[in-house]
Amino acid sequence: MEHCFLQLPDGYEKILTLDLQKDSKLALVVNGLAVGIAAMMLAAGFLLMPVFVISASLPALAAFLACTVLYMVLHELVHGACMKLFGAKKVRFGFTGLYAFAGGSEYFKKGAYIVVALAPLVVWGAVFLALNLAMGEKYFWFIYLLQMVNVSGAAGDLYVVFRFLRMPKDVLVQDTGVSMTVFTRNG
């Protein structure tokens, strides 16, 4: 079964473009969603572990920042691996100054693209949950804060999935990394 096309099939037309770099209103919505998710997760974290225990030392902060950067790279690699799994020939990776990205020139079917969009959230959510359960109270906040980065950092992915779920079944999505264009069949 074909999950993506190298060329836009005949009879398709553009119906939507999403570009967080150029659309400041959309960027505010997505970043507001990220902040809201982080706030809710922080509140939930205090319900789970009322005592905030994390070393405020410089080595601990450096370790957290290094883990966060590593996570961002791994997040995009999961997007890229899914794109390749669904038939992308070449995936480009980059960083715009605000957003890390994985993208390409292919046109993904709706279902395949939803998997591409959600895969890092699911994969790393499971990894961080397993680590939280295995590592116990001492490392709860360190790992949980990484989970907050995971979930709140997926705000853009969640936003596009929500938008795409309400679209016709035949849509195709081209994700160049910095923008997404959605196409559907004419008439």
C-alpha positions in Angstrom: 0.0 0.0 0.0 1.3 3.4 -1.0 1.6 5.9 1.9 3.2 8.7 0.1 3.8 10.0 -3.4 6.9 11.6 -4.9 4.8 13.8 -7.2 1.5 15.4 -6.5 -1.1 13.2 -8.2 -3.2 14.7 -11.0 -6.5 16.2 -9.8 -5.2 17.6 -6.5 -5.3 21.2 -5.4 -3.9 23.1 -2.4 -6.4 23.8 0.3 -4.2 24.9 3.3 -0.7 26.0 4.2 0.5 26.0 7.8 3.8 27.9 8.4 4.8 28.8 12.0 7.7 30.9 10.7 5.5 33.2 8.6 2.1 33.0 10.4 2.6 34.8 13.7 -1.0 34.2 14.8 -0.6 30.5 14.3 2.8 30.6 16.1 1.1 32.3 19.1 -1.6 29.7 19.2 0.8 26.7 19.0 3.2 28.3 21.6 0.3 29.1 23.8 -0.8 25.5 23.6 2.7 24.4 24.5 2.7 26.7 27.6 -0.7 25.5 28.6 0.3 21.9 28.3 3.5 22.5 30.4 1.5 24.3 33.1 -1.0 21.4 33.4 1.8 18.9 33.4 3.6 20.8 36.1 0.4 20.9 38.3 0.0 17.2 37.7 3.6 16.6 38.6 3.1 18.2 42.0 0.1 16.0 42.6 2.3 12.9 41.8 5.4 14.1 43.6 4.6 17.1 46.0 8.2 17.7 46.9 10.3 19.2 44.1 13.6 17.5 44.5 16.2 18.3 41.8 19.7 19.4 42.2 20.1 23.1 41.3 23.9 22.6 40.8 25.6 23.7 37.6 26.4 20.1 36.6 22.7 19.1 37.1 21.5 22.0 35.0 24.1 21.2 32.3 23.0 17.6 32.3 19.3 18.6 31.9 20.1 21.0 29.1 22.2 18.4 27.3 19.4 15.8 27.7 16.9 18.4 26.4 19.0 19.1 23.3 19.6 15.3 22.7 15.8 14.7 23.1 15.1 17.4 20.5 17.4 15.7 18.0 15.9 12.3 18.8 12.4 13.7 18.4 13.2 14.8 14.9 14.9 11.5 14.1 11.7 9.7 14.9 9.8 11.9 12.6 12.4 11.3 9.9 12.4 7.5 10.5 8.6 7.4 10.1 8.8 9.4 6.9 11.3 7.0 5.5 9.2 4.0 6.7 6.3 5.4 4.8 8.3 5.9 1.6 10.1 9.2 1.7 13.3 9.2 -0.4 15.2 11.9 1.4 14.5 13.5 4.7 16.0 16.9 5.5 16.7 18.0 9.1 17.4 21.4 10.4 16.9 24.1 13.0 15.3 27.5 12.2 16.3 29.3 15.5 12.8 28.6 16.9 12.0 25.1 15.7 13.9 21.9 15.0 12.4 20.1 12.0 12.4 17.0 9.8 10.9 17.4 6.3 10.9 16.4 2.7 9.2 16.9 -0.6 6.9 13.9 -0.6 3.1 14.0 -0.3 1.9 11.8 2.5 -1.6 10.3 2.8 -3.5 11.6 5.8 -3.2 8.5 8.0 0.5 8.0 7.4 1.1 11.7 8.1 -0.8 11.5 11.4 1.5 8.6 12.4 4.6 10.7 11.4 3.3 13.6 13.4 2.5 11.7 16.6 5.3 9.1 16.6 7.8 11.1 18.7 5.2 12.0 21.3 4.2 8.3 21.7 7.7 6.8 21.5 9.4 9.3 23.9 6.4 9.5 26.1 6.6 5.7 26.7 10.4 6.0 27.2 10.1 8.8 29.8 7.2 7.0 31.5 9.3 3.8 31.8 12.3 5.8 33.1 10.1 7.6 35.6 8.7 4.3 36.9 12.1 2.6 37.0 14.2 5.4 38.5 12.1 6.3 41.5 11.6 9.4 43.5 15.2 10.7 43.4 15.1 11.3 39.6 11.4 11.8 39.2 11.5 15.6 38.5 14.5 15.4 36.2 12.8 12.8 34.0 9.3 14.3 34.4 10.6 17.7 33.2 12.0 16.0 30.1 8.5 14.4 29.7 7.1 18.0 29.9 9.5 19.1 27.2 8.3 16.1 25.1 4.6 16.7 25.5 4.6 20.5 25.3 7.1 20.4 22.5 4.7 18.3 20.5 2.1 21.1 20.6 2.6 21.8 16.9 2.3 18.1 16.1 -0.9 17.9 18.1 -2.3 21.0 16.5 -1.8 19.7 13.0 -3.2 16.3 13.8 -6.3 17.9 15.2 -6.7 20.0 12.1 -6.1 17.1 9.7 -8.4 14.7 11.5 -11.3 17.0 10.5 -10.3 17.1 6.8 -11.4 14.7 4.0 -9.9 11.2 3.9 -8.2 11.9 0.6 -5.9 14.8 1.7 -2.2 14.7 1.0 0.3 16.5 3.2 3.6 17.8 2.1 5.8 18.7 5.1 9.0 20.5 4.0 10.0 20.9 7.7 9.2 24.6 8.1 5.8 24.5 6.6 3.0 22.1 5.6 0.8 22.2 2.6 -2.4 20.2 2.4 -3.9 19.1 -0.9 -7.2 17.4 -1.7 -8.9 16.2 -4.9 -10.7 18.8 -7.1 -14.4 18.8 -6.9 
